[in-house]
Amino acid sequence: MTHPKRKSRISILLLLASLFIYITSSHGQQRSIWVGAGISPIHTSAQSDFKAFKMPYSLLVQYQRGKMGVRLDHQWHGEYIKENFSANLKSAELSLTYDISSLLNVSNIRGELRLGAAAWETVFTTEGYPGITDYVLKIEEDRGIGLVAGAGIYYDLSFCLLGVELQYGKHGTAQFIAGGFEPQPFLSDQIRVMVTAKYQLPILNSWGTTIPCPQF
């Protein structure tokens, strides 16, 4: 029998795949490609006894057709520490986006929602205990598939978009020995407030436009 949470994630992935096919195959709408980067000065791990230590960074590529789009993100360098332990979270995220700028109805302000899948990896390091050297800098890794959701608001500077995104990575639970004898759970879910800049590549500016036929 399929676990309810796994079944729910499979359903979401199938829906995302269907929408992806729709977006990339539809015609007659304006298209664009964006590249961007971000840094997260505010972030937290679901493992509440671990404190934020290093800020996550991100790179992104986004294909937009009308209000719908497809976005690929790479998040890394988010590190959390507790006494003799540290955990580094990173993920590759593929998500669908929806432009909500028309709902905001504010000049030069754009908004976006996104939902997708995340391939996450957590790297856990045991710094060791006094007198115990076998576990000094012992590195363990765990990975899996999760979900990502986000909402962003951006200011249009004509040559780029500068804004803030609230991102939630529903990654799941990693398992680490952590110097003990039995695997210990570590919650790898992550919340990020990401300051993001996006630049539109000019390569697709003319795509999707109709060239009028000459009249004689």
Protein Blocks (a to p, Z undefined) as FASTA:
>chain_A
ZZfklmmmmmmmmmmmmmmmmmmmpghiacdddddddddfbccdfblmbccfbdcddddd
dddehjbccdddddehiacdehjaccddddddddddddfklmnopghiacdddddddddd
dddddebjehiaklgoiacddddddddddddddddehjaccddddddddfbjcddfklpa
bdcdddfbdcddddddddddfklmmgoiacddddZZ
